[in-house]
Amino acid sequence: MNTIGKIAIAAAAGVVAGAVAGILFAPDKGENTRKKIMDSGKKLTDTVKGKLDGLKVNVRGKAESVKEEMGELV
């Protein structure tokens, strides 16, 4: 994975961790707090899935490029 992807995932995880910490320390009903935590988890999951899908496309593109170059060499 490239450096930009790692930084983006780390930043997203940091944002979610900060949001969860803020939610846990905020005075609110337990039910509301659990809902907020679940929503944050879903957002993180969606972010990670999006990054992985982008990585898959990138890797497939690179693999096809290498495959074509190898075919030209043969």
Contacts in CASP RR format, 6 or more apart in sequence:
PFRMAT RR
TARGET T0000
AUTHOR 0000-0000-0000
METHOD contacts of the structure
MODEL  1
MNTIGKIAIAAAAGVVAGAVAGILFAPDKGENTRKKIMDSGKKLTDTVKG
KLDGLKVNVRGKAESVKEEMGELV
1 55 0 8 1.000
5 51 0 8 1.000
5 55 0 8 1.000
8 51 0 8 1.000
9 47 0 8 1.000
9 48 0 8 1.000
9 51 0 8 1.000
12 44 0 8 1.000
12 47 0 8 1.000
12 48 0 8 1.000
13 44 0 8 1.000
16 40 0 8 1.000
16 41 0 8 1.000
16 43 0 8 1.000
16 44 0 8 1.000
19 36 0 8 1.000
19 40 0 8 1.000
20 37 0 8 1.000
20 40 0 8 1.000
23 33 0 8 1.000
23 36 0 8 1.000
23 37 0 8 1.000
23 40 0 8 1.000
24 33 0 8 1.000
24 37 0 8 1.000
26 33 0 8 1.000
28 36 0 8 1.000
END
